[in-house]
Amino acid sequence: MADNRRDAPFFMTATTQFGLEEVLADELRQLGAKIEKMGSRAVEFTGNKQLLYEATLWCRTAMRILKPFADFYARDERALYREVGKIDWSKYIAENQTFAITAVVNKSSFEHSLFVAQLAKDAIVDQFRDRTGRRPSVDVNRPDIRLHLHMLENEVVLSLDAAGESLHRRGYRQQTNAAPLNEVLAAGLLLLSGWDGKKTLVDPMCGSATLLTEAALIAQRIAPGLYHQGKFGFENWADFDASLWETIRLDARNARLEEPQADIAGSDISREFIELARQNVEAADLEDYIRLGVRDVKEAKAPKGEPGIVMMNPPYGERIGAEQEMAGLYKTIGDTLKTNFQGYDAYIFTGNLEAAKSVGLRTSRRVPLYNGPIECRLLKYELYQGTRKPKIV
């Protein structure tokens, strides 16, 4: 990381998915952040401009990095419009820039986040029009400046979004199968497992290879933000430090390890999925670090060498009448783990806890998480070699 630390520290908030808060806090600490508060799906911390840039570039489990700049109480529509209108928006948005507002409303007298975002947008636009006769345009898809409005019990916090769009969109994924893990969740599962980036990692139901790709990024010390398409949000801010950012990106490129650090392998019964996986892996320039093959999960075997980790995200069987089929699949998974992966730590990430009972192994850890709206668990199984009973001498 760059040595030239600039600016006094300020408050920031990193958002993530439920269950990954501790992992994200650890990532931020490693970058030098001081953790101030842990919340649900969010970590509040302090740091300087360099840390903000580095967190956006390096954090694997952050969805957004937010820089708060205003807070107030708004008991009704008139108060919200008035308070937003008091802010000098020329400090944050130029007339020739586009902007958008993402609003999140909880436990408030305001019922709809879209209405709150629209009202705030009107206040901003009216201020520019009254002062200069001109106004910045709104672009909800790729704005120059993305604002985040969070309202909890009518207390409002306005923030600048450093990324501009969700950081789970790394930029390497070309195509995907029907129900993929997003990149943040995939990285979170790996970090929750404690995988060190050195041990063997096998995914025998790899789909489009998001888990394997994120594993290779960890092992080869590659910043996920290097794949980002276009500018990050902070590159359009008034106080953007181009030379600092270029130094940080250069440091990140130099941090990459070229020699393979771990045996990372995946397979899937679907030849189509493996072709998609190859395209994604090649787009990430990681084909030298990930082995892929077409194989039924019941034929999956551990590679030669020291045991490592086997991790998978099997289907959940959401369609009606799939219960028996899923029970059979999860039993097959359990049989494969017991027979072919002795000595490994196994992790199954699933939203079908009933089917998971058919694995037939005792869990040593159960981590609550979500995959989109689906409540899931990351289940850990310790696959001991031989018997656990001590030998009697």
C-alpha positions in Angstrom: 0.0 0.0 0.0 1.1 3.6 -0.6 3.1 5.3 2.2 2.0 8.8 1.5 -1.0 9.1 3.9 -3.0 12.3 3.3 -5.7 14.2 5.1 -7.1 14.0 8.6 -9.3 11.0 9.3 -13.0 11.1 8.7 -16.0 8.8 9.3 -17.0 6.2 6.7 -19.5 3.4 6.4 -18.9 0.1 4.5 -22.0 -1.9 3.8 -22.1 -5.7 3.2 -24.4 -8.7 3.3 -25.9 -10.1 6.5 -23.4 -12.3 8.3 -20.3 -10.9 6.7 -19.9 -7.9 9.0 -17.0 -9.3 11.1 -15.2 -10.5 7.9 -15.5 -7.0 6.5 -14.3 -5.4 9.7 -11.2 -7.6 9.6 -10.5 -6.5 6.0 -10.8 -2.9 7.0 -8.5 -3.3 10.0 -5.8 -4.8 7.7 -6.0 -1.7 5.6 -5.4 0.5 8.7 -9.0 1.5 9.5 -10.2 2.2 13.1 -13.5 0.3 13.5 -16.0 2.6 15.3 -19.2 0.5 15.3 -20.6 -2.7 14.0 -24.2 -2.9 12.7 -26.4 -5.1 10.7 -24.9 -5.2 7.2 -22.7 -2.3 8.0 -19.3 -1.4 9.6 -18.6 2.2 10.6 -14.9 3.2 10.6 -12.5 6.1 10.4 -9.6 6.7 8.1 -8.2 9.2 5.6 -8.6 9.6 1.8 -6.0 7.0 1.1 -7.9 4.4 3.2 -11.1 5.3 1.3 -9.4 4.7 -2.0 -7.8 1.4 -0.8 -11.0 0.1 0.8 -12.8 0.6 -2.5 -10.1 -1.2 -4.4 -9.3 -4.0 -2.0 -12.3 -4.9 0.1 -13.7 -8.3 -1.0 -16.8 -8.3 1.2 -17.9 -4.6 0.9 -20.9 -3.7 -1.2 -20.5 0.1 -0.8 -18.0 2.5 0.8 -20.0 5.6 1.9 -18.6 9.0 3.1 -21.3 10.7 5.2 -21.4 14.6 4.9 -24.7 15.7 6.3 -27.3 14.5 8.9 -30.6 16.0 10.1 -34.1 15.2 11.4 -37.0 15.4 9.0 -40.4 14.9 10.6 -42.4 15.4 7.3 -42.0 16.1 3.6 -41.6 19.8 4.0 -38.8 19.4 6.5 -37.0 16.9 4.3 -37.1 19.2 1.3 -36.1 22.2 3.5 -33.1 20.4 5.1 -31.8 19.0 1.9 -32.1 22.4 0.4 -29.9 24.0 3.1 -26.9 22.0 2.0 -24.5 23.7 -0.4 -24.7 21.2 -3.2 -22.1 23.0 -5.4 -19.5 21.4 -3.0 -20.6 17.9 -4.1 -22.1 18.1 -7.6 -21.0 20.2 -10.6 -23.6 21.6 -13.0 -22.2 19.4 -15.9 -22.3 16.2 -13.8 -25.0 13.6 -13.5 -26.2 12.3 -10.2 -28.6 9.8 -8.6 -29.9 9.1 -5.1 -30.3 5.7 -3.5 -32.6 5.9 -0.5 -33.1 3.4 2.3 -35.9 4.1 4.7 -36.5 2.2 8.0 -39.0 2.7 10.9 -40.0 6.1 9.5 -43.2 8.1 9.0 -42.1 8.1 5.3 -43.3 4.8 3.7 -41.6 4.8 0.4 -37.9 5.1 -0.3 -38.5 6.1 -3.9 -40.6 9.0 -2.8 -37.9 10.1 -0.4 -35.2 9.9 -3.1 -37.5 11.9 -5.5 -38.1 14.6 -2.9 -34.4 15.0 -2.1 -33.6 15.1 -5.8 -36.2 17.9 -6.3 -34.6 19.9 -3.5 -31.1 19.6 -5.1 -32.3 20.4 -8.6 -34.3 23.4 -7.4 -31.3 24.8 -5.6 -29.1 24.7 -8.7 -31.9 26.2 -10.8 -32.6 29.0 -8.3 -28.8 29.9 -8.1 -27.6 29.5 -11.6 -30.6 28.9 -13.9 -29.0 25.5 -14.8 -29.2 22.1 -13.2 -27.3 18.8 -13.2 -29.1 15.9 -14.9 -30.2 12.7 -13.2 -28.7 9.3 -14.5 -30.0 6.4 -12.4 -27.7 3.8 -14.1 -24.2 5.3 -14.4 -24.2 8.7 -12.6 -21.1 10.7 -12.0 -22.1 11.3 -8.4 -24.2 8.7 -6.5 -25.7 9.9 -3.2 -26.9 7.6 -0.5 -29.8 8.7 1.8 -30.4 6.6 4.9 -33.4 7.4 7.0 -33.9 5.6 10.4 -36.9 6.9 12.5 -36.8 10.2 10.5 -33.1 10.7 11.2 -31.4 11.3 7.9 -27.8 10.7 6.9 -26.6 11.7 3.4 -23.4 10.2 2.0 -21.3 10.1 -1.1 -20.9 6.6 -2.6 -17.2 6.0 -3.2 -17.7 3.1 -5.6 -20.7 4.5 -7.6 -22.2 1.1 -8.1 -22.2 -2.0 -5.9 -18.7 -3.4 -5.5 -20.0 -7.0 -6.0 -20.0 -6.2 -9.7 -16.3 -6.9 -10.1 -16.3 -6.6 -13.9 -14.8 -10.1 -14.7 -18.0 -12.1 -15.0 -18.9 -12.5 -18.6 -21.9 -14.8 -18.3 -23.5 -16.7 -15.5 -25.8 -19.6 -14.8 -29.3 -19.1 -13.5 -28.6 -18.8 -9.8 -25.1 -17.7 -9.1 -23.5 -16.5 -5.9 -22.6 -12.8 -6.2 -18.9 -12.1 -5.9 -19.1 -10.5 -2.4 -20.9 -13.5 -1.0 -18.5 -15.9 -2.6 -15.5 -14.1 -1.2 -17.2 -13.9 2.2 -17.8 -17.7 2.3 -14.1 -18.3 1.7 -13.0 -15.8 4.3 -15.5 -17.2 6.8 -14.0 -20.6 6.3 -10.6 -19.3 7.3 -9.0 -20.5 4.1 -5.5 -19.2 4.0 -5.0 -19.0 0.2 -2.4 -21.8 0.4 -4.3 -25.0 1.0 -6.0 -27.0 -1.7 -9.5 -25.8 -2.5 -12.0 -27.9 -4.4 -15.6 -27.0 -5.6 -17.2 -30.1 -7.1 -20.4 -28.2 -8.1 -18.7 -25.0 -9.3 -21.4 -23.6 -11.8 -19.9 -20.5 -13.4 -16.9 -20.6 -11.0 -17.5 -17.5 -8.9 -16.2 -19.2 -5.7 -13.1 -20.4 -7.6 -12.4 -17.0 -9.2 -12.7 -15.2 -5.8 -10.4 -17.9 -4.3 -7.8 -17.2 -7.0 -8.0 -13.5 -6.3 -7.3 -14.1 -2.6 -4.5 -16.6 -3.3 -2.7 -14.5 -5.8 -3.2 -11.3 -3.8 -5.2 -9.5 -6.5 -7.3 -6.5 -5.6 -10.9 -7.1 -6.9 -11.3 -3.4 -7.8 -8.6 -3.7 -10.5 -11.3 -5.3 -12.6 -13.7 -2.4 -12.2 -15.1 -1.1 -15.5 -15.0 2.7 -15.9 -14.4 5.2 -13.1 -15.2 4.7 -9.4 -17.5 7.3 -7.9 -14.8 9.1 -5.9 -12.9 9.8 -9.2 -15.7 12.4 -9.9 -15.6 14.1 -6.5 -14.4 17.7 -6.2 -11.5 16.6 -3.9 -10.3 13.7 -6.0 -6.5 13.2 -5.7 -5.5 11.7 -9.0 -1.8 11.2 -8.1 -2.6 9.4 -4.9 -5.1 7.1 -6.7 -2.5 6.3 -9.4 0.0 5.4 -6.7 -2.5 3.1 -4.9 -3.4 1.4 -8.2 0.2 0.8 -9.1 0.9 -0.6 -5.6 -2.0 -3.0 -6.1 -0.8 -4.1 -9.5 2.6 -4.8 -8.1 1.2 -6.7 -5.1 -0.1 -9.5 -7.4 1.7 -12.8 -7.0 2.4 -14.5 -10.4 3.4 -17.9 -9.1 0.4 -20.1 -8.2 -0.1 -20.1 -4.5 -2.7 -22.9 -4.1 -4.2 -25.9 -6.0 -7.7 -24.6 -6.9 -9.9 -26.9 -8.8 -13.6 -27.2 -9.8 -16.0 -29.3 -11.7 -19.6 -29.5 -12.6 -21.9 -32.0 -14.3 -23.0 -29.4 -16.8 -20.7 -29.0 -19.8 -22.4 -25.7 -20.5 -21.7 -24.3 -17.0 -18.0 -25.3 -17.3 -17.8 -23.4 -20.6 -19.3 -20.4 -18.9 -16.8 -20.9 -16.0 -13.9 -21.0 -18.5 -15.0 -17.7 -20.0 -15.2 -16.0 -16.6 -11.9 -17.3 -15.5 -10.2 -16.2 -18.8 -11.8 -12.8 -18.5 -10.2 -12.5 -15.0 -6.9 -13.6 -16.5 -6.8 -16.5 -14.0 -6.7 -19.6 -16.3 -3.2 -20.4 -14.9 -4.5 -20.7 -11.4 -7.8 -22.7 -11.7 -8.4 -26.2 -13.0 -11.9 -27.0 -14.4 -13.5 -30.2 -15.6 -16.9 -31.8 -16.4 -17.7 -34.3 -13.7 -20.7 -35.5 -11.7 -20.4 -34.7 -8.0 -20.5 -38.4 -7.1 -17.3 -38.8 -9.1 -15.4 -35.9 -7.5 -12.2 -36.8 -5.8 -9.6 -35.0 -3.7 -6.4 -34.0 -5.6 -3.1 -35.7 -4.6 -1.3 -33.9 -1.7 -2.2 -32.5 1.6 -5.9 -32.2 2.5 -7.5 -28.8 2.2 -11.0 -27.4 1.9 -13.9 -28.6 -0.2 -16.7 -26.0 -0.6 -19.9 -26.0 -2.7 -23.2 -24.3 -3.2 -25.6 -27.0 -4.4 -29.0 -26.3 -5.8 -31.7 -25.5 -3.2 -34.6 -27.1 -5.1 -37.0 -24.2 -5.1 -39.5 -25.6 -7.6 -42.5 -27.6 -6.3 -42.0 -31.3 -6.0 -38.2 -31.2 -5.8 -38.0 -32.4 -2.2 -37.2 -36.1 -2.9 -34.8 -35.1 -5.7 -32.9 -32.7 -3.4 -32.7 -35.3 -0.6 -31.1 -37.7 -3.0 -28.6 -35.1 -4.3 -27.6 -34.1 -0.8 -27.2 -37.7 0.3 -24.9 -38.2 -2.8 -22.9 -35.2 -1.7 -22.5 -36.6 1.8 -21.4 -40.0 0.5 -18.8 -38.3 -1.8 -17.4 -36.3 1.0 -17.1 -39.3 3.4 -15.5 -41.5 0.7 -13.3 -39.2 -1.3 -12.4 -36.2 0.9 -11.1 -37.7 4.1 -9.0 -35.2 6.1 -10.6 -32.2 4.4 -12.8 -29.5 6.0 -16.0 -29.4 4.0 -18.4 -26.5 3.6 -21.8 -26.6 2.1 -23.7 -23.3 1.5 -27.4 -24.0 1.1 -30.8 -22.5 1.4 -32.4 -26.0 1.8 -31.8 -27.0 5.4 -34.2 -29.9 5.2 -32.3 -31.4 2.3 -29.0 -30.7 4.1 -30.1 -33.3 6.8 -29.6 -36.0 4.1 -25.9 -35.2 3.9 -25.6 -37.6 6.9 -22.7 -35.8 8.6 -22.6 -33.9 11.8 -21.9 -30.2 11.4 -19.2 -28.5 13.5 -20.3 -25.0 12.6 -23.5 -23.3 11.1 -23.2 -19.7 10.0 -26.5 -17.8 9.1 -26.3 -15.9 5.8 -28.6 -14.9 2.9 -28.3 -15.5 -0.8 -30.5 -12.7 -2.1 -33.8 -13.1 -0.2 -33.2 -16.8 0.6 -32.1 -17.5 4.2 -29.1 -19.9 4.1 -26.5 -21.5 6.2 -22.8 -22.2 5.7 -22.4 -25.7 7.1 -19.0 -27.0 8.1 -18.2 -30.7 8.3 -14.8 -32.0 9.6 -14.0 -35.1 7.5 -11.7 -37.0 9.8 -9.4 -39.7 8.3 -10.2 -43.1 9.8 -11.7 -43.2 13.2 -11.8 -40.3 15.8 -11.4 -42.7 18.7 -8.0 -42.7 20.4 -6.0 -45.8 20.0 -5.6 -47.9 23.2 -2.0 -48.7 23.8 
